[in-house]
Amino acid sequence: MKNHYYSFNSIYDPSSLIRRGLEMKQKKVISEIGKNKTIGLVFLNPSLRTRMSTHEAANRLSLHVITFNGQDAWSWEMEEGAIMNVNKTEHIKDAARVISSYVDIIGIRCFAGLKDIEEDRNDTVIKKFMSYSSVPVINLESAALHPCQSLADMITMREIYGEKKLKVALTWAPHPKALPQAVAQSFSQWAIGMGHDVVIAHPEGYDLDTSFTTGAKITHDQEEAIRGVDIVYAKSWTSEIDYGKATTAYNNWTLNDQKMELSDGGRFMHCLPIRRNVVATDEVLDSYQSLIYTQAENRLYAAQAIIEKILKSEQ
């Protein structure tokens, strides 16, 4: 059984991983646990925080890093038994097996295609890749989930509030493009899993996969959701009805000062990158309430804690 890091459920003791991430930040941990080992980072989609934080985390653990970009990859066939005589060049089983023969850990980023909601919610690409890989795989954001971001979010909440159980509002926000559901679903799964009181606000038709939201209160009233909470986490995601299509119908869902005042002195969170004055106003993003840069910094310590845990499990 390979020790993949795929979701919240991949971790036996999530709280200890959060504590370790915070400890790594406080002590600026440098280790040789990864000496003479290699991590391969496969980015099929754009990345700033994930790429840089994972690379630096690996460096701090003495791993050699190989980075492979999506534009350099052959097109991958996903179907078992496919007759590959059309437009796909390499089967995912061949790619995964070859890559895993070169390295000790693989991190892969493979966004939602935003064409087929069932395929994306089934997380077809990363699940097939994990099944064919001979080494542990880290989910650097898949079609359905972004557990590296979510761990950084939990580290941030622990850093600010300690082990207090929080009131958390996850709210949909406008965006000029249709975006995946991965960040929102992953944050919901982690926040609920860590025992926080979670409410999710979104327009009708924007439901997330209930696999990741069971235990949260769902509302279509954004202001009701924000009232009295400790954390306001904003994120845009595509509708499940008009899947993969953007809309301007709910531009009044932008987070502003007036809405944040409804919270209990609540702190604002977002994974970045963010469309300023669309998702949230400059006043919110640049205020003392904003935790966006702390979250971004904590991506490094989340990645370091994940990689260390995998290396220890493989010893």
C-alpha positions, 0 to 999 in steps of 0.5 A: 500500500503506497502512502499517497497524500490525496485528501484529508482521509489520507492522514491518520492524525491530521491534527499532528500534521498541522502541529508539525507544519507549525513547528517547522515554521517556528523552528525553520526546520532543515533536515537531511531526511530526503538525502539521496532521494528525488521528488518529481513534480508534474505540473499539467496546469499553471502554478505559483505557490504550489510550485515554489512552496513544494520545491523549497520544501523539498530543498529543506528536506535535502531532496533532489527536485525534477520539475516537468511541465504540462506543455512538455507532456505527450497527450495521455489516454485514460481508458483501459484497453483503448485503441490509441489510433486517434489523438492520444499519444501515451497511455497514463499507465505508461507515463505513471510507471515510467515517471515513478521509476525515476523518482521516490515521490511524485507530486502531480497537479491535474486540474478539472477539465470542466466539461464532464462533472462526473469525470471531474468529481470521480477525480479520474486523472489522479486516481488512475495515476496513483493506481499505476505509480510505484511510489507515493503520489502527492495531490498538488490539486486535482479535479476534485481536491486541493489538500496541500492548500487545505493543510496550509489553511488549517495551519493558518487557522491554528496559528491565529486561533490555537486549537479553538473550534471556529465558526467558519463561513465558506462563501462562493464569490464572483469570477469572470471564468468558470473555476473548479470546485477543488479548493472549496471542496477540500477546504470544506472536507478539512474544516468539517473533519477538524471539528469546526462549525461550517456554513457554506453559502452559494447561489442556487445551483452551485452545490458542491459534491456532498461527499465533502460537505456533509456536516456543513450547513448550506444556505443561499444567503451570503450575509446570513452565513457570514454573520458572527463567524470567525473565518470568512473563506471566499472562493469561486467555483462552477455551477453544477447545473451549467458546469464549466460556464461562467456567469455575471448573474451574482456579481453582488456576492463580492466580499466587501467591508460591509459584509465583513463587518457582519462577522465576529471580527472575522478573518478573511481567507482565500487561496490566491491568485485572486481577482481583486475587486471581483472576488473581494475588494482591495479594502478587505484584502489589504486590511488587518483581517486578511490572512491571504499572505499568511496562508500563502507562506504556510503553503511551504510548511504544509508541503514540508510536513507532507513530504517529511511524513511520506519519507518517514513512512517509507523508511 
